[in-house]
Structures are given as structure tokens and as C-alpha cells.
């Protein structure tokens, strides 16, 4: 049996491109939404348990299945020991052949290299944005004026943290964190 595995990292990403490429090549397709670096990948683990001797694991692209070069090489070695072949559609790569094994090893190394470069570029971009005074991440729920108002109302005893959080339509924790930033800044 040819069993396909496809993964995207977030709900905002679409499985469709991979799904279109795998459906005609596979008897079954397993979809998962989880980061490649996640400790647990339940759908992937379920698929690994289901694969039997003579089956082929099919993925759309190398980085959709494995976390690192070492992970990729180890997983394919385990699959081959169980009599399971591995194919990567975008590379027209079949690990059943010696040249396929060589290409797979090289592509796994390049995949990890690209991932590490992406992480490094992201960190550099975030650091550059921080130096320019830009906010990284989600915007704060409460404006500086609302936090200042809440802080002084609570400090004067006219309101409680819980009461002010309800009035500002936020959680107690959100208000407490915001007031902590306010105190630190002042």
C-alpha cells in the first residue's frame, strides 16, 4: 500500500497543494497540522504504526516529514529495516535505489541547512525590528491610556484588578501584565 503523509505547521496554512499532489499517488493520505519541531506528532506516529512490510511512505516534500537531517536518515533507515520504501514526490526520489539513497542523504542535509538559515534570518529580522523600537508579536490588548487609567484607579482604591479587568473587557492576567509593564516603564 502507498500511504501518504502531509503536514503543515499552522491552521493558517493549507494542506491543499500537498493533498492535490498525493491523492492520485496514494491509497491513503494522512493529514497533520503541527510544527515540525513538535515533540508529539500523533498522526505521523499513527501512520508509522500502520505501515507494513511492502508498503511505501509517500511525502510531497522532504521537510514535510522530518525535523532534521539526522531524523530523516534515522527514520528512513528504520523504514527500510521494516521493508518499507520511501518516496518524495517533488524530488522524484525513491530510496529503493542506490542513487535514490544518495540523493536523499544530500537533500536531507540541504533541507536542514535551509531550515537553520530561515531560523537565523528570522532572529536577525526580529532583532533589527526591536532595535528600531518596533513591537514584536501580537499587539497589546490594552492601550497605554487604558493601562494608566486602570493603574491609578486601582492604586487609589476606587477599583480592584478584577473590577477594572471587567470594565476594560480583558482578563485579570492581561491587566496585571500590562500594569507590570506600566510600573517598569515609569
C-alpha positions as CSV (number, residue, x, y, z in Angstrom):
1,X,0.0,0.0,0.0
2,X,1.1,3.6,-0.7
3,X,0.4,5.7,2.3
4,X,0.9,9.5,2.0
5,X,1.8,11.8,4.8
6,X,1.4,15.6,4.6
7,X,1.9,18.2,7.3
8,X,1.5,21.9,7.7
9,X,2.7,23.9,10.7
10,X,-0.3,26.1,11.5
11,X,-4.0,26.3,10.9
12,X,-3.4,29.3,8.6
13,X,-1.5,27.1,6.2
14,X,-3.4,24.9,3.7
15,X,-2.9,21.2,3.1
16,X,-4.4,21.5,-0.4
17,X,-1.3,21.8,-2.5
18,X,0.2,18.7,-0.9
19,X,-3.1,16.9,-0.9
20,X,-3.6,17.5,-4.7
21,X,-0.1,16.0,-5.3
22,X,-0.6,13.0,-3.1
23,X,-4.1,11.8,-3.7
24,X,-3.5,10.3,-7.1
25,X,-0.3,8.6,-5.9
26,X,-1.5,7.1,-2.7
27,X,-4.1,4.6,-1.4
28,X,-4.4,6.6,1.9
29,X,-3.4,10.1,2.9
30,X,-2.8,11.2,6.4
31,X,-3.1,15.0,7.2
32,X,-1.5,16.7,10.2
33,X,-1.3,20.2,11.4
34,X,1.7,20.5,13.8
35,X,5.1,22.2,13.8
36,X,7.9,20.0,12.5
37,X,9.7,20.5,15.8
38,X,6.8,19.5,17.9
39,X,7.7,16.7,20.4
40,X,4.5,14.8,19.5
41,X,3.1,14.2,16.1
42,X,0.1,11.9,16.7
43,X,-0.9,11.4,13.0
44,X,2.6,10.7,12.0
45,X,3.0,8.2,14.8
46,X,-0.3,6.5,13.9
47,X,0.9,6.2,10.3
48,X,4.2,4.7,11.4
49,X,2.4,2.0,13.4
50,X,0.1,1.2,10.4
51,X,2.9,0.8,7.8
52,X,3.7,-2.8,7.0
53,X,6.3,-4.6,5.0
54,X,5.9,-3.9,1.3
55,X,4.2,-0.5,1.9
56,X,5.6,2.8,0.7
57,X,5.5,6.0,2.7
58,X,5.0,8.9,0.3
59,X,5.5,12.6,1.2
60,X,5.2,15.7,-1.0
61,X,8.4,17.3,0.1
62,X,11.2,16.2,2.5
63,X,10.7,18.9,5.1
64,X,7.0,17.8,5.5
65,X,8.0,14.6,7.3
66,X,11.2,15.0,9.2
67,X,12.8,17.5,11.7
68,X,16.5,17.3,10.8
69,X,19.0,15.5,8.6
70,X,19.7,13.0,11.3
71,X,16.0,12.5,12.0
72,X,15.4,11.9,8.2
73,X,18.2,9.5,7.9
74,X,17.3,7.5,11.0
75,X,13.6,7.3,10.1
76,X,14.3,6.1,6.6
77,X,16.8,3.5,7.9
78,X,14.1,2.3,10.3
79,X,11.5,2.1,7.5
80,X,13.9,0.1,5.2
81,X,14.7,-2.3,8.1
82,X,10.9,-3.0,8.3
83,X,10.7,-3.5,4.5
84,X,9.0,-0.1,3.8
85,X,10.1,2.1,1.0
86,X,10.1,5.9,1.0
87,X,9.3,8.3,-1.9
88,X,9.5,12.1,-2.1
89,X,7.2,13.4,-4.9
90,X,8.7,16.8,-5.6
91,X,12.2,15.2,-6.0
92,X,11.1,12.1,-7.9
93,X,13.1,10.3,-5.3
94,X,12.8,6.6,-4.5
95,X,15.0,5.3,-1.7
96,X,14.8,1.8,-3.0
97,X,17.7,2.6,-5.4
98,X,21.3,3.4,-4.5
99,X,21.2,6.7,-6.4
100,X,17.9,7.5,-4.6
101,X,19.6,6.8,-1.2
102,X,22.5,9.1,-2.1
103,X,20.2,11.9,-3.3
104,X,18.0,11.5,-0.3
105,X,21.0,11.9,2.1
106,X,22.2,15.1,0.3
107,X,18.7,16.6,0.1
108,X,18.1,15.9,3.8
109,X,21.3,17.8,4.6
110,X,20.2,20.7,2.3
111,X,16.8,20.8,3.9
112,X,18.2,21.1,7.4
113,X,20.6,23.8,6.2
114,X,17.8,25.8,4.7
115,X,15.7,25.5,7.8
116,X,18.6,26.7,10.0
117,X,19.2,29.6,7.7
118,X,15.5,30.6,7.9
119,X,15.6,30.5,11.7
120,X,18.7,32.7,11.7
121,X,17.3,35.2,9.3
122,X,14.1,35.4,11.3
123,X,16.0,36.1,14.5
124,X,18.1,38.7,12.8
125,X,15.0,40.4,11.4
126,X,13.3,40.4,14.8
127,X,16.4,41.9,16.5
128,X,16.6,44.6,13.8
129,X,12.9,45.4,14.4
130,X,13.4,45.6,18.1
131,X,16.4,48.0,17.7
132,X,14.1,50.2,15.7
133,X,11.6,50.2,18.5
134,X,9.0,48.0,16.8
135,X,6.7,45.7,18.8
136,X,7.4,42.0,18.1
137,X,4.5,39.6,18.4
138,X,0.8,40.3,19.0
139,X,-0.2,43.9,19.7
140,X,-1.1,44.6,23.3
141,X,-4.8,44.4,24.0
142,X,-4.9,47.5,26.2
143,X,-3.8,50.9,25.1
144,X,-1.3,52.8,27.3
145,X,-4.1,55.2,28.3
146,X,-6.3,52.4,29.4
147,X,-3.5,50.8,31.4
148,X,-2.6,54.2,33.0
149,X,-6.3,54.8,34.0
150,X,-6.6,51.3,35.4
151,X,-3.4,51.6,37.4
152,X,-4.4,54.8,39.1
153,X,-8.0,53.6,39.7
154,X,-6.6,50.5,41.4
155,X,-3.9,52.4,43.3
156,X,-6.4,54.9,44.7
157,X,-8.6,52.1,45.9
158,X,-11.6,53.1,43.7
159,X,-11.4,49.7,41.8
160,X,-10.0,46.3,42.1
161,X,-7.9,44.5,39.5
162,X,-10.9,42.1,38.8
163,X,-13.4,45.0,38.6
164,X,-11.1,47.0,36.3
165,X,-10.5,44.0,34.1
166,X,-14.2,43.5,33.6
167,X,-14.6,47.2,32.8
168,X,-11.8,47.0,30.2
169,X,-13.1,43.7,28.8
170,X,-9.9,41.8,29.4
171,X,-8.7,39.1,31.7
172,X,-7.2,39.7,35.1
173,X,-3.9,38.4,33.9
174,X,-3.8,40.6,30.8
175,X,-4.4,43.7,33.0
176,X,-1.8,42.6,35.6
177,X,0.8,42.1,32.9
178,X,0.0,45.4,31.4
179,X,0.3,47.2,34.8
180,X,3.6,45.4,35.4
181,X,4.9,46.9,32.1
182,X,3.5,50.3,33.1
183,X,5.2,50.2,36.5
184,X,8.5,49.1,34.9
185,X,8.3,52.0,32.3
186,X,7.5,54.6,35.0
